[in-house]
Amino acid sequence: MRIISVVNQKGGCGKTTVAINLAAALGKLEKKVLLIDLDPQAHASMGLNTPYERISYSTYDLLIEPRLKLSDAVFELSEVFHIIPSLPVLSALEQELSGKKGRERHLGSKLARSNEVYDFVIIDSPPNVGILTFNALIASNEVIIPVEPSSFSLDGLDRLKETLELLESEIDHTVSMNVLINNLEKGTRFARDFVCELEKEHESILMNNTVSHSVRYKESAHMGIPIFGMKDVEHLQREFLRIAEEIVDRAPILNVGNIKRWMARLHGPKIVEEGVLFSLDAPDAESVYLTGEFASWSRNGIRMEKNPIDGLWEVTLNLEPGEYEYRFIVDGNWVKDPKNNDIVVNEFGQENSLLIV
């Protein structure tokens, strides 16, 4: 599963247009796609005419409610194209999570513990760098940065690159960058000069394909359909199919095995093919055990082994679907999972980590 955020802290760069039509184009290539609307303005949801009367949960509910699974918030637009819609209440999330540890990892945690099978997850992020955008970036292993021909857009690109470099240095999280030129009036001298400047400064991350300037993209959003739902726009449809093909062909920066380990290291338990992978970063520990409802809260617990490559303590369990409370026993001390934001208070007033399979 490749998780790609569409990000630019500058508004008006066509971020949502790219997210909607890229997701639809990947669907046309027979890829199963989930679009997550992480913008409180909910433009991606509106641009796909999401029927809110049939929606039970939004991205706000997904990020704030520990017992809500990813699949609970998914709405099927078609067999291969699903969405988790947004609502304006999402703007309150930053204040509600203020001061809470791990607040920037909520979305990644939900994705890590989902057994839903998607080829691509596309995240439409808000036009700023806050808690929601950090949730998108930390959940992703790739980003697409749409830039329109303007100096303001270039400034937004430079600032976003600084943010991604900060993530890499602070939490060792590397994201593969793809810069997509959007809203390009091809054939103009200004457009040629802009492309040349981008090639000079960002050639290694610049995508080969571009998105043309056209009012038809705005018309399709107003109608609540992707560009593929309109007539007489075959040239625009071909543009996004070429962009989707380029994304498919571009190898992600991490291989599948590394993605599993990275997701578990950042977000706690990860659903893998063999079951549920538990991991703990405790480099100085002599012994680490896992206990919980699946082990009848045994004081002996389930022994975890230290991986010689990165030093993480690990064990994989085959668990039936359900809810499980658990803790680690580190050198005899019971501790909650520091990488799992989903917690519940037990009868003794202590916090247990919560896993939903």
C-alpha positions in Angstrom: 0.0 0.0 0.0 1.5 3.3 -1.1 0.4 6.3 0.9 0.8 9.6 -0.9 0.0 13.1 0.6 -0.8 15.9 -1.7 0.7 18.9 0.1 1.5 22.6 -0.3 1.1 25.1 2.4 0.2 27.8 -0.1 -3.5 27.8 -0.9 -4.8 28.1 -4.5 -2.2 25.8 -6.1 -4.8 23.2 -7.2 -4.0 20.7 -4.4 -7.5 19.3 -4.2 -7.9 19.2 -8.0 -4.8 17.0 -8.2 -5.9 14.8 -5.3 -9.3 14.1 -6.8 -8.3 13.5 -10.3 -5.1 11.5 -9.5 -7.2 9.2 -7.3 -9.8 8.8 -10.1 -7.0 8.2 -12.7 -5.5 5.5 -10.6 -8.9 3.9 -10.4 -9.0 4.0 -14.2 -5.7 2.1 -14.2 -7.5 -0.6 -12.1 -5.8 0.4 -8.9 -7.9 0.3 -5.7 -7.7 3.8 -4.2 -8.7 5.4 -0.9 -8.9 9.3 -0.8 -8.7 10.8 2.6 -10.0 14.3 2.9 -7.9 15.9 5.7 -8.8 19.5 4.9 -11.5 21.1 7.1 -12.7 23.0 4.0 -13.8 19.6 2.7 -13.3 20.6 -0.9 -12.3 17.0 -2.0 -15.5 15.7 -0.4 -17.6 18.4 -2.1 -15.7 17.9 -5.4 -16.9 14.3 -5.4 -20.4 15.1 -4.4 -20.2 12.9 -1.3 -23.7 12.2 0.0 -23.4 13.3 3.6 -26.8 12.0 4.5 -25.3 8.5 4.0 -22.1 9.2 5.9 -21.7 7.9 9.4 -18.2 9.2 10.2 -15.7 11.7 8.9 -12.0 12.2 9.3 -12.6 14.1 12.5 -14.3 11.0 14.0 -11.5 8.8 12.8 -8.7 10.9 14.4 -10.5 11.6 17.7 -12.1 8.3 18.5 -9.7 5.5 19.5 -12.2 2.7 18.9 -13.1 3.8 15.4 -11.5 1.7 12.7 -10.4 3.0 9.3 -13.0 0.9 7.6 -15.8 2.4 9.7 -15.2 5.8 8.1 -14.9 4.6 4.5 -17.5 5.4 1.9 -17.5 3.6 -1.4 -17.8 5.9 -4.4 -17.2 2.9 -6.7 -15.8 -0.5 -6.4 -12.2 0.8 -6.7 -12.5 4.3 -5.5 -13.3 5.0 -1.8 -13.3 8.2 0.3 -13.1 9.2 4.0 -14.9 12.6 3.8 -14.2 15.7 5.9 -16.4 18.2 7.7 -15.7 21.7 9.0 -15.6 20.4 12.6 -12.2 19.0 11.7 -10.8 22.5 12.2 -11.3 21.9 16.0 -9.0 18.9 16.1 -5.9 20.9 16.5 -7.2 22.6 19.7 -8.6 19.3 21.0 -5.3 17.5 20.6 -3.2 20.4 21.8 -0.6 19.3 24.3 -1.4 15.6 23.8 1.6 13.3 23.2 1.7 11.7 19.7 -1.0 13.9 18.3 0.7 14.1 14.9 0.6 10.2 14.5 -3.2 9.5 14.8 -3.8 9.0 11.0 -0.7 6.9 10.6 -1.8 4.7 13.5 -5.2 4.1 11.9 -3.6 3.2 8.6 -1.0 0.9 10.3 -3.7 -1.1 12.0 -6.1 -1.4 9.1 -6.4 -4.6 7.2 -8.2 -2.8 4.3 -6.3 -3.6 1.0 -5.6 -0.6 -1.1 -3.0 -0.1 -3.8 -2.9 3.7 -3.1 -4.0 6.0 -0.3 -4.2 9.6 -1.4 -4.4 12.3 1.3 -5.6 15.8 0.6 -4.0 18.0 3.2 -4.9 21.5 4.4 -3.1 24.5 3.0 -0.9 25.1 6.0 1.6 23.3 8.2 -0.2 22.3 11.4 -1.3 19.1 13.2 -3.4 17.9 10.3 -0.6 18.3 7.7 1.9 16.6 10.1 -0.6 13.7 10.4 -0.6 13.5 6.6 3.2 13.7 6.3 4.0 11.2 9.0 1.4 8.7 7.6 2.9 9.0 4.1 6.0 7.5 2.4 5.5 9.8 -0.6 4.3 13.4 -1.3 3.1 15.2 -4.4 3.7 18.9 -4.2 1.6 20.8 -6.8 3.1 24.1 -7.8 1.5 26.7 -10.0 3.5 29.2 -12.0 4.2 31.9 -9.4 6.9 33.0 -7.0 4.6 32.4 -4.1 4.2 28.8 -5.1 8.0 28.4 -5.3 8.3 29.9 -1.8 5.8 27.3 -0.5 7.8 24.5 -2.1 11.0 25.7 -0.4 9.3 25.9 3.0 7.7 22.4 2.6 11.1 20.9 1.7 12.4 22.4 5.0 9.5 20.8 6.9 10.3 17.4 5.3 14.0 17.7 6.1 13.0 18.5 9.7 10.9 15.3 9.8 13.9 13.3 8.5 16.3 14.7 11.1 13.9 14.6 14.1 12.2 11.3 13.7 14.2 9.6 10.9 11.2 9.7 8.6 12.1 10.0 5.0 9.4 11.0 2.4 9.9 10.7 -1.3 9.1 14.1 -3.0 7.4 14.6 -6.3 6.9 18.1 -7.6 4.0 18.5 -10.1 3.5 21.6 -12.2 -0.2 22.5 -12.1 -2.3 25.1 -13.9 0.3 25.6 -16.6 -0.6 27.8 -19.6 1.5 26.0 -22.1 3.1 27.9 -24.9 3.5 31.2 -23.0 7.0 32.6 -22.4 6.3 32.9 -18.7 5.4 29.2 -18.5 8.6 28.2 -20.3 10.7 30.4 -18.0 8.9 29.0 -14.9 9.5 25.4 -16.0 13.2 26.2 -16.7 13.6 27.6 -13.2 12.0 24.6 -11.6 14.2 22.2 -13.7 17.3 24.1 -12.6 16.5 24.1 -8.9 14.4 20.9 -8.4 15.1 18.6 -11.4 15.6 15.5 -9.4 12.1 15.6 -7.9 10.2 17.3 -10.8 7.6 15.1 -12.4 7.8 14.7 -16.2 4.1 15.3 -16.8 2.2 18.6 -16.0 -1.4 19.7 -15.6 -2.7 22.3 -18.0 -4.6 25.5 -17.2 -8.3 24.8 -17.9 -11.6 26.1 -16.6 -13.0 22.6 -17.1 -11.3 21.4 -13.9 -13.3 24.0 -12.0 -16.5 23.0 -13.8 -15.9 19.3 -12.9 -15.4 20.2 -9.2 -18.6 22.4 -9.3 -20.5 19.4 -10.8 -19.1 17.1 -8.1 -17.3 14.7 -10.4 -13.7 14.0 -11.5 -12.6 15.1 -14.9 -13.3 11.6 -16.1 -17.0 12.2 -15.6 -17.1 15.0 -18.1 -17.4 15.0 -21.9 -15.2 16.5 -24.5 -12.2 16.7 -22.2 -10.2 13.7 -23.5 -7.0 15.7 -23.5 -7.4 16.6 -19.8 -8.2 13.0 -19.0 -5.1 11.8 -20.8 -3.0 14.3 -18.8 -4.1 12.7 -15.5 -3.8 9.2 -16.8 -0.1 10.0 -17.8 0.5 11.5 -14.3 -1.0 8.3 -12.7 1.1 6.1 -14.9 4.2 8.1 -13.9 3.3 7.7 -10.2 2.8 3.9 -10.6 6.1 3.6 -12.4 8.1 5.7 -9.8 9.3 3.2 -7.2 8.6 4.3 -3.6 11.6 5.1 -1.5 11.0 2.2 0.9 10.4 -1.5 -0.1 7.4 -3.3 1.3 9.3 -4.9 4.1 10.8 -1.6 5.2 7.4 0.1 5.1 6.0 -2.5 7.5 8.9 -1.9 10.0 8.7 1.9 9.6 4.9 1.9 10.2 5.3 -0.3 13.3 8.2 1.8 14.6 6.3 5.1 14.3 2.8 4.0 15.0 2.8 0.9 17.2 1.2 -2.4 16.2 1.0 -3.0 12.4 -1.3 -5.4 10.6 1.0 -7.6 8.4 0.4 -10.7 6.4 1.6 -13.0 9.3 -0.7 -11.3 11.8 -0.1 -8.3 14.1 3.5 -7.0 14.5 4.2 -5.5 17.9 7.5 -3.6 18.4 9.2 -1.6 21.1 12.2 0.6 21.0 14.0 -0.2 24.3 17.7 -0.3 23.5 18.9 -0.6 27.1 16.4 -3.3 28.2 17.6 -6.8 29.2 14.2 -8.4 28.5 10.9 -7.4 27.0 7.6 -9.3 27.2 4.1 -8.6 25.8 1.0 -9.2 27.8 -2.7 -8.3 27.5 -6.1 -9.7 27.1 -4.8 -12.1 24.4 -2.5 -13.6 27.1 -4.9 -13.4 30.0 -2.7 -10.6 31.4 -0.1 -13.2 32.3 2.8 -11.8 34.4 5.1 -13.9 32.4 3.9 -12.5 29.1 4.9 -13.4 25.6 8.7 -13.1 25.0 9.8 -10.5 22.4 13.1 -10.9 20.5 15.5 -8.1 19.8 16.1 -7.5 16.1 19.9 -7.3 15.5 19.5 -4.8 12.7 17.8 -1.9 14.3 17.5 -3.0 17.9 13.7 -3.1 18.1 12.0 -5.7 20.3 9.5 -7.6 18.2 6.9 -10.3 18.2 4.1 -11.2 15.7 0.8 -12.6 16.9 -2.1 -14.1 15.0 -5.1 -12.4 16.5 -8.8 -12.8 15.7 -10.7 -9.6 14.9 -11.7 -7.7 18.0 -10.5 -5.2 20.7 -7.4 -6.0 22.8 -5.9 -4.1 25.7 -2.2 -4.7 26.2 1.1 -3.5 27.8 4.8 -4.3 27.6 6.8 -5.7 30.5 10.3 -4.1 30.3 12.8 -5.6 32.8 9.8 -6.4 35.1 8.1 -3.0 34.7 4.7 -2.7 33.1 4.5 0.1 30.5 2.0 1.2 27.9 3.0 1.3 24.2 4.6 4.8 23.7 3.9 4.6 19.9 0.2 3.8 20.2 -2.1 6.8 20.8 -5.1 4.7 21.4 -5.4 4.2 25.2 -8.1 3.2 27.7 -8.0 3.5 31.5 -8.2 0.2 33.4 -10.0 -0.5 36.7 -6.9 0.5 38.6 -6.7 3.9 37.0 -3.8 3.0 34.8 -3.6 3.4 31.1 -3.6 0.4 28.8 -2.8 0.5 25.1 -5.7 -0.4 22.9 -5.5 -2.5 19.7 -8.4 -3.0 17.4 -8.0 -5.7 14.8 
